């Protein structure tokens, strides 16, 4: 069954073999925010610089030009000639007559004319060059993306998980969202995240998101069977990544574990427990929500053991320790296996939130 599921997942669209320009519209790299005034000002500045450079070149070679009114060109004449030449007006009252002046027009002023037009008509040409620019950005991103977080599904669970990662110090540019829903991808892009449009059960789509180089994979699919398929494929591509998945039914926990998930969250049962607790002791729910919000109040965190704590009891540290992680296994405080802290342990503790 496992092999059959993996073969089905591997039958993608060959996205990994496509050139970068063919991925435009599938992969979307977040744009840096620039105000319209600043963008227009920058283009005007480049246009003026181009005009100045062109006029200076003409002035330095002024003896190679003929003016209809006679006499040698002044700098004002050079500036005038540059303006009408770069704008392709070309009145013809000033013309290059020497071999050197004509050569400079061909190899230098003509490229400047193209640059001048690009700057002045930047908005139109930007649309035409957007595909190439995006292809270059995609290529650069694929070459450097490493140890990032991949989020499968950007619904309520995926969006909340992403916000928690960012609140805990993650950078939006190091989070990749995979989804098939255009509206969800637009929301993720608006949040400054890299997005990949496609079916996350396909290996090619996950490779495109860089799953093989990811440090963590968050699976927030809407269906449990989809979550199992994505987990199988992701684990096959990356045996070392931390895979965290959310499912609706607890009966599927063992399937997720067998598929390779490190942590499994049963969303429906967790919400049901909180609802039940809230009817009796609503303050407990407030504390739980507080602990799950890293940016305020208290938060649950993990840290390395300090040298002074080695050999002591987890209950006697400076922090409120909830558990000890030893060799990848979590032991609760009071467990006989962790009566004394050892070098290499990690402590799960309650810390003050960012705005607490």
Secondary structure in CASP SS format (residue, H / E / C, confidence):
PFRMAT SS
TARGET T0000
AUTHOR 0000-0000-0000
METHOD secondary structure of the structure
MODEL  1
X C 1.00
X H 1.00
X H 1.00
X H 1.00
X H 1.00
X H 1.00
X H 1.00
X H 1.00
X H 1.00
X H 1.00
X C 1.00
X C 1.00
X C 1.00
X C 1.00
X H 1.00
X H 1.00
X H 1.00
X C 1.00
X C 1.00
X H 1.00
X H 1.00
X H 1.00
X H 1.00
X E 1.00
X C 1.00
X C 1.00
X E 1.00
X E 1.00
X C 1.00
X C 1.00
X C 1.00
X C 1.00
X C 1.00
X C 1.00
X C 1.00
X H 1.00
X H 1.00
X H 1.00
X H 1.00
X H 1.00
X H 1.00
X H 1.00
X H 1.00
X H 1.00
X H 1.00
X H 1.00
X H 1.00
X H 1.00
X H 1.00
X H 1.00
X H 1.00
X H 1.00
X H 1.00
X H 1.00
X H 1.00
X H 1.00
X H 1.00
X H 1.00
X H 1.00
X H 1.00
X C 1.00
X H 1.00
X H 1.00
X H 1.00
X E 1.00
X E 1.00
X E 1.00
X C 1.00
X C 1.00
X C 1.00
X C 1.00
X C 1.00
X C 1.00
X C 1.00
X H 1.00
X H 1.00
X H 1.00
X H 1.00
X H 1.00
X H 1.00
X H 1.00
X H 1.00
X H 1.00
X H 1.00
X H 1.00
X H 1.00
X C 1.00
X C 1.00
X C 1.00
X C 1.00
X C 1.00
X C 1.00
X C 1.00
X E 1.00
X E 1.00
X E 1.00
X C 1.00
X C 1.00
X H 1.00
X H 1.00
X H 1.00
X H 1.00
X H 1.00
X H 1.00
X H 1.00
X H 1.00
X H 1.00
X H 1.00
X H 1.00
X H 1.00
X H 1.00
X H 1.00
X H 1.00
X H 1.00
X H 1.00
X H 1.00
X H 1.00
X H 1.00
X H 1.00
X H 1.00
X C 1.00
X H 1.00
X H 1.00
X H 1.00
X H 1.00
X H 1.00
X H 1.00
X H 1.00
X H 1.00
X H 1.00
X H 1.00
X H 1.00
X H 1.00
X H 1.00
X H 1.00
X H 1.00
X H 1.00
X H 1.00
X H 1.00
X H 1.00
X H 1.00
X H 1.00
X H 1.00
X H 1.00
X C 1.00
X C 1.00
X C 1.00
X C 1.00
X E 1.00
X E 1.00
X E 1.00
X E 1.00
X C 1.00
X C 1.00
X C 1.00
X H 1.00
X H 1.00
X H 1.00
X H 1.00
X H 1.00
X H 1.00
X H 1.00
X H 1.00
X H 1.00
X H 1.00
X H 1.00
X H 1.00
X C 1.00
X C 1.00
X C 1.00
X C 1.00
X H 1.00
X H 1.00
X H 1.00
X E 1.00
X E 1.00
X E 1.00
X E 1.00
X E 1.00
X C 1.00
X C 1.00
X H 1.00
X H 1.00
X H 1.00
X H 1.00
X H 1.00
X H 1.00
X H 1.00
X H 1.00
X H 1.00
X C 1.00
X C 1.00
X C 1.00
X E 1.00
X E 1.00
X E 1.00
X E 1.00
X C 1.00
X C 1.00
X C 1.00
X C 1.00
X C 1.00
X H 1.00
X H 1.00
X H 1.00
X H 1.00
X H 1.00
X H 1.00
X C 1.00
X C 1.00
X H 1.00
X H 1.00
X H 1.00
X C 1.00
X C 1.00
X E 1.00
X E 1.00
X E 1.00
X E 1.00
X C 1.00
X C 1.00
X C 1.00
X C 1.00
X H 1.00
X H 1.00
X H 1.00
X H 1.00
X H 1.00
X H 1.00
X H 1.00
X H 1.00
X H 1.00
X H 1.00
X H 1.00
X H 1.00
X H 1.00
X H 1.00
X C 1.00
X C 1.00
X C 1.00
X C 1.00
X E 1.00
X E 1.00
X E 1.00
X E 1.00
X E 1.00
X E 1.00
X C 1.00
X C 1.00
X H 1.00
X H 1.00
X H 1.00
X H 1.00
X H 1.00
X H 1.00
X H 1.00
X H 1.00
X H 1.00
X H 1.00
X C 1.00
X C 1.00
X C 1.00
X E 1.00
X E 1.00
X E 1.00
X E 1.00
X H 1.00
X H 1.00
X H 1.00
X H 1.00
X H 1.00
X H 1.00
X H 1.00
X H 1.00
X H 1.00
X H 1.00
X H 1.00
X H 1.00
X H 1.00
X H 1.00
X C 1.00
X H 1.00
X H 1.00
X H 1.00
X H 1.00
X H 1.00
X H 1.00
X H 1.00
X H 1.00
X H 1.00
X H 1.00
X C 1.00
X C 1.00
X C 1.00
X C 1.00
X C 1.00
X C 1.00
X E 1.00
X E 1.00
X E 1.00
X E 1.00
X E 1.00
X E 1.00
X E 1.00
X C 1.00
X C 1.00
X H 1.00
X H 1.00
X H 1.00
X C 1.00
X C 1.00
X C 1.00
X C 1.00
X H 1.00
X H 1.00
X H 1.00
X C 1.00
X C 1.00
X C 1.00
X E 1.00
X E 1.00
X E 1.00
X E 1.00
X E 1.00
X E 1.00
X E 1.00
X C 1.00
X C 1.00
X E 1.00
X E 1.00
X E 1.00
X E 1.00
X C 1.00
X C 1.00
X C 1.00
X H 1.00
X H 1.00
X H 1.00
X C 1.00
X C 1.00
X C 1.00
X C 1.00
X C 1.00
X C 1.00
X C 1.00
X E 1.00
X E 1.00
X E 1.00
X E 1.00
X E 1.00
X E 1.00
X E 1.00
X C 1.00
X C 1.00
X C 1.00
X C 1.00
END
